[in-house]
Amino acid sequence: MVEKMSIKENKIRGSKCNLINLLKKIDLLGEINYSIPENSFDKNKFSKEFLSISQKGRYKEIYDCAMENKDYDFRLKDNSIMQFTIEKDTKQNIVKLRYAYYKCPYLIFGNNEAESTDVFLENYVSIRYDYDLNEYKETIHPISHFHIGNDNNLRIPIDKIIEPLEFGNFIIRNIYIKEWKELVKDLSLRDICLKSKEKLEEVDGKFFTNDERRFLYLG
């Protein structure tokens, strides 16, 4: 029997709104995608083409598909994109979280809204966070984990349930170094980022056992 996830959709929605506000304040937000239902976390808001190709396609194909079909919640100034989805069981309990960041793989130019050339770069990266109650297997498939790159077998365990704001903080700190340096100079923004981690819920001990804690993980 699948357990219920303790975190609620309203908390995820609020955290996503806080991330949008943060991106605006550091001038990283390019566009909110209003072509999808507002505040929707349903994965079917994205095209069937994207849902298929994201499982097996090459990075360029995945990114191009997402841009062509506007398969994203919002686009950043450099044309990188972010996605946030929730899956529920028949009783409307959350059983899966998925957040994804796809860095724009094309050369960027322009001083205002970023424009892409057709020059494909090699230093692209995708970062995904999953929390999946159905797929958990002790010491094999962590319930809460990050994927770095396009390899679904690379899973980095974490003992927290990540929310959109903290996911965004992770992206900004590790990819947008210039913006992060300016962010931490602003004590109010720095405080927002610090508190976002403090508010995260711990993964239930049933899904993060003592054996799993004996291996390396993010905490």
Secondary structure, DSSP 8 states (H G I E B T S, - for coil): -----SS-HHHHHHHHHHHHHHHHHTT-EEEE-TTS-TT---GGGS-HHHHHHHHH--HHHHHHHHHHHT-SSEEETTS-EEEEEEEE-TT--EEEEEEEEE---EEEE-SSS-EEEEEE-S---EEEEEEETTT-BTTTB-SEEEEESS-TT--EEBSEE--HHHHHHHHHHHH-HHHHHHHHHSHHHHHHHHHHHHT-EE--GGGS-HHHHTS--B-
